[in-house]
């Protein structure tokens, strides 16, 4: 059973929503940093929107937060984000972000997340596909860390 959000968590949610409303990359950076140590499911909707928003540079942190929350609602956004291209991540062809998306999907652990990983494993990008295959190959061994296994 999830505890109700604290005032600190509610304020972090407000800051995330405000940053999204303003489409302000600096506010996103600050809001994500504030939310991260106090993550609560009320943050998931804003983080899901930020995962797919192209106007900021905190995608890896957003995906990591979604991984920790293990929100089943994030599956679609994480699958799409695994194929997103961001110029600021060009130094590694966006592969760190893609790898983090596969980990987040694996940790969500629902059948829908597993299906998303299967689709990613069948993509044309061999590096991204390998990240997903590895998470699928380790699915059973990693059950204790999954959100959807309970």
C-alpha positions as CSV (number, residue, x, y, z in Angstrom):
1,X,0.0,0.0,0.0
2,X,1.3,3.4,-1.1
3,X,1.5,6.1,1.6
4,X,-0.1,9.5,0.7
5,X,2.3,12.1,-0.6
6,X,4.1,14.4,1.9
7,X,4.1,18.1,1.5
8,X,7.6,17.9,0.1
9,X,6.5,15.4,-2.5
10,X,3.4,17.5,-3.4
11,X,5.7,20.5,-3.9
12,X,8.0,18.5,-6.1
13,X,5.1,17.5,-8.2
14,X,4.0,21.1,-8.5
15,X,7.5,22.1,-9.6
16,X,7.5,19.4,-12.3
17,X,4.1,20.5,-13.6
18,X,5.2,24.1,-13.6
19,X,8.4,23.3,-15.5
20,X,6.3,21.4,-18.1
21,X,3.8,24.3,-18.4
22,X,6.6,26.8,-18.9
23,X,8.6,24.5,-21.2
24,X,11.6,25.7,-19.4
25,X,14.7,23.4,-19.5
26,X,16.3,25.0,-16.5
27,X,13.2,24.6,-14.4
28,X,13.0,20.9,-15.5
29,X,16.6,20.4,-14.3
30,X,15.8,21.9,-11.0
31,X,12.4,20.2,-10.6
32,X,13.8,16.7,-11.5
33,X,16.6,17.2,-9.0
34,X,14.1,18.2,-6.3
35,X,11.8,15.3,-7.0
36,X,14.4,12.6,-7.3
37,X,15.2,12.1,-3.6
38,X,11.4,12.1,-2.7
39,X,9.9,10.1,-5.6
40,X,6.3,9.2,-5.2
41,X,3.7,7.9,-7.7
42,X,2.2,11.4,-8.0
43,X,5.3,12.3,-9.9
44,X,4.8,9.7,-12.6
45,X,2.4,11.6,-14.9
46,X,4.8,14.6,-15.2
47,X,7.8,12.4,-15.6
48,X,6.1,10.4,-18.4
49,X,5.4,13.7,-20.2
50,X,9.0,14.8,-19.7
51,X,10.4,11.5,-21.0
52,X,8.9,12.3,-24.4
53,X,9.4,16.1,-24.4
54,X,12.2,17.2,-26.8
55,X,12.8,20.7,-25.3
56,X,14.9,19.8,-22.2
57,X,18.1,17.8,-21.5
58,X,17.3,15.7,-18.5
59,X,15.9,12.6,-20.3
60,X,18.3,10.1,-18.6
61,X,17.4,11.4,-15.2
62,X,13.7,11.3,-16.0
63,X,14.0,7.7,-17.2
64,X,15.9,6.7,-14.1
65,X,13.2,8.2,-11.9
66,X,10.5,6.3,-13.9
67,X,12.6,3.1,-13.4
68,X,12.6,3.7,-9.6
69,X,8.9,4.4,-9.6
70,X,8.2,1.3,-11.7
71,X,5.0,2.9,-13.0
72,X,3.1,0.6,-15.5
73,X,1.7,3.8,-17.0
74,X,5.2,4.7,-18.2
75,X,5.6,1.6,-20.5
76,X,4.5,3.3,-23.8
77,X,6.6,6.5,-23.1
78,X,9.7,4.4,-22.3
79,X,9.3,2.3,-25.4
80,X,9.0,5.5,-27.6
81,X,11.9,7.2,-25.7
82,X,14.1,4.2,-26.4
83,X,14.0,5.3,-30.0
84,X,14.1,9.1,-29.5
85,X,17.0,11.1,-30.9
86,X,18.3,14.1,-29.0
87,X,21.1,16.2,-30.4
88,X,22.6,16.8,-27.0
89,X,23.1,13.0,-26.6
90,X,24.7,12.6,-30.0
91,X,28.1,11.9,-28.4
92,X,27.0,8.3,-27.8
93,X,24.2,8.0,-30.4
94,X,21.6,8.2,-27.6
95,X,22.6,4.7,-26.5
96,X,22.9,5.5,-22.7
97,X,19.3,6.7,-22.8
98,X,18.2,3.7,-24.8
99,X,19.9,1.3,-22.3
100,X,18.3,3.1,-19.4
101,X,14.9,2.8,-21.1
102,X,15.3,-1.0,-21.4
103,X,16.3,-1.2,-17.7
104,X,13.3,0.8,-16.7
105,X,11.0,-1.4,-18.7
106,X,12.5,-4.5,-17.2
107,X,12.1,-3.1,-13.7
108,X,8.5,-2.2,-14.3
109,X,8.1,-5.9,-14.9
110,X,4.6,-6.1,-16.2
111,X,3.6,-8.3,-19.2
112,X,3.2,-5.0,-21.2
113,X,6.7,-4.0,-20.3
114,X,8.0,-7.4,-21.4
115,X,6.1,-7.0,-24.7
116,X,7.7,-3.6,-25.2
117,X,11.1,-5.0,-24.6
118,X,10.4,-7.8,-27.1
119,X,9.5,-5.1,-29.8
120,X,12.7,-3.2,-29.0
121,X,14.7,-6.5,-29.2
122,X,13.4,-6.8,-32.7
123,X,14.3,-3.3,-33.9
124,X,16.8,-2.5,-36.6
125,X,19.3,-0.9,-34.3
126,X,21.6,-3.8,-33.2
127,X,22.9,-2.1,-30.1
128,X,19.5,-1.1,-28.8
129,X,18.1,-4.5,-29.7
130,X,20.9,-6.1,-27.7
131,X,20.1,-4.0,-24.6
132,X,16.5,-5.3,-24.8
133,X,17.5,-8.9,-25.4
134,X,19.7,-8.8,-22.4
135,X,16.9,-7.6,-20.2
136,X,14.6,-10.3,-21.6
137,X,17.3,-13.0,-21.2
138,X,17.6,-12.0,-17.5
139,X,13.9,-11.6,-16.9
140,X,13.4,-14.5,-14.5
141,X,16.7,-13.9,-12.6
142,X,15.7,-10.2,-12.1
143,X,12.2,-10.9,-10.8
144,X,12.9,-9.6,-7.2
145,X,13.6,-6.1,-8.6
146,X,10.5,-5.9,-10.7
147,X,7.5,-3.9,-9.8
148,X,4.9,-6.0,-11.7
149,X,6.0,-9.4,-10.4
150,X,4.1,-9.1,-7.1
